[in-house]
Amino acid sequence: MDLRLLSSFLAVVEEGHFGRAAARLFLSPPAVTQHVRRLETDLGTRLLHRNPVSPTPAGERLARHARTLLAAADAALDDVAEADPAPASAAGRPLRVGIMGHGSAELTPASVNAFRRARPHVAVELRQLDFTEHVSALVEDRVDVAFVRPSPDDDRITADVLTTEQRIVVVPESSALADARGTGARLADIADLPFFRVPGRTPRSFTEYLYFGSAARRRSTDFALTPQEVLTGVVTGRAAGSGLKSFARYYAWPGAVFVPVLDAPHDSSYLAVRTADRNPEVRIFRALTLALAKELGPRISE
């Protein structure tokens, strides 16, 4: 039995509402509804009354079993972790989650929330990463896992693809390219945009991502280390930026226009960890995130 389906079902029972259950799980209401329907199909019986939301007699029985099964899954994770303990330096410390920009869109909070449910006794610290920390935050042991893009080019780091999306550029409303927000532009159209600069210590793989390889030739005089700084330069007409399609949902600033780049290769967001890290909490976070990526990733990538 799929524990994700049980988790969604139990959240609806406990919240008495599909929307509140979805918010609690960091999922969309349609996803939670689909989970419940799949359970009902698998079990061949109705589990919930819809208006108002309440469990049927079969649903009440399943809810009791669901609590037991989910608790057993948590216990299994604990037992496995004890069999392969973390190094002494990691024991008892929080799991430090680095997030570059908006991370992997909706998948980022969903992963953090799933880990907190699975490992409630482990503290989680969220740390915002700037563009220069694409590799260094992990290598210098300032974070344990990191939502980054693109994939770090470093043997000390292992990275898993989470989402794959269309590339976009962000320009001010006054830009001649703003009219292409609905139709899209091509790499040749963006070559002379004044893209912001980044410090020299920024990893080369990240600068190649930002500037579409060498397709974006021109540079602004403005520097930026964070999406907020990029957008400040954009809305004041001093710079242009680039990102993944989901960037537009998270940074919808007045005065900023997001234009799809039609002939740029799609690019991905990643979960990165230290290759040699034996911390079991890192392994658990990674496993949960990859499981969620199979469900949420295709919707984010649309």
ABEGO torsion letter per residue (X at the ends): XBAAAAAAAAAAAAAGBAAAAAAAAGBBAAAAAAAAAAAAAAAGBBABBAOBBBBBAAAAAAAAAAAAAAAAAAAAAAAAAAABBBBAAABGBBBBBBBBEAEAEAAAAAAAAAAAAABAABBBBBBBBBAAAAAAAAAAGABABBBBOBBBBBAABBBBBABBBBBBBBBBAABAAAAAAAAEBBAAAAAABBBBBBBAABBAAAAAAAAGEAABABBBABBBABAAAAAAAAAAGABBBBBBAAAAAABBBBGBBBBBBAABBBBBBBBBBBAABABAAAAAAAAAAAAAAAAAAAAAAX
